[in-house]
Amino acid sequence: MKVEDRYVNFTDLSGPLSDALGRERLSSEVLVTHLHTLIRAPYELLDDYCQDYQNSMPTRQLRDEMRSQDWHPIASIIRNAVSHNFRLKLGRVRNKLPLTWRTITISADMDGQPLSSMTFWHKPGYELFLEMQAFAEALPELPPKQP
């Protein structure tokens, strides 16, 4: 692949792609990047924004509004798994299981299991991102800071 004036060779991928274990490892790396980019970072930005808004405008509880969204429990579980050891931890939501959002269902027997492409992958990841994006676009702007 040519990037600007350099040629980037992909022969380093030929070895891992030639065997099943290597392909699985590369697939896992893609999953990590995908979920971090689409779920973890936007989730944390939304949560921080909602908290900052509440701190400046306590009359509106944006974090509660975010937590009441139908996508929130799944996003929170995925965010926690990506942030820690890529295992599903169902602590606070255990009494609400099973949780279903679109095509994703999280059940009690998944507690402690590794997050994998069989659990959560491209299409639901992007759909979840779009839900978070729609929520973000409807948020009020932070009021200007007073000097």
ZITAMO-V790309 format. One record per run of one state. SS is the DSSP state (a for helix, b for strand, c for the rest). FROM is the first residue (numbers start at 1). LEN is the number of residues. If there is no record, write none. Layout:
BEGIN
ss=SS from=FROM len=LEN
ss=SS from=FROM len=LEN
END
This chain:
BEGIN
ss=c from=1 len=1
ss=b from=2 len=2
ss=c from=4 len=2
ss=b from=6 len=2
ss=c from=8 len=3
ss=a from=11 len=7
ss=c from=18 len=2
ss=a from=20 len=37
ss=c from=57 len=5
ss=a from=62 len=6
ss=c from=68 len=4
ss=a from=72 len=12
ss=c from=84 len=3
ss=b from=87 len=1
ss=c from=88 len=6
ss=a from=94 len=3
ss=c from=97 len=2
ss=b from=99 len=3
ss=c from=102 len=2
ss=b from=104 len=3
ss=c from=107 len=1
ss=a from=108 len=3
ss=c from=111 len=3
ss=b from=114 len=1
ss=c from=115 len=7
ss=a from=122 len=16
ss=c from=138 len=10
END
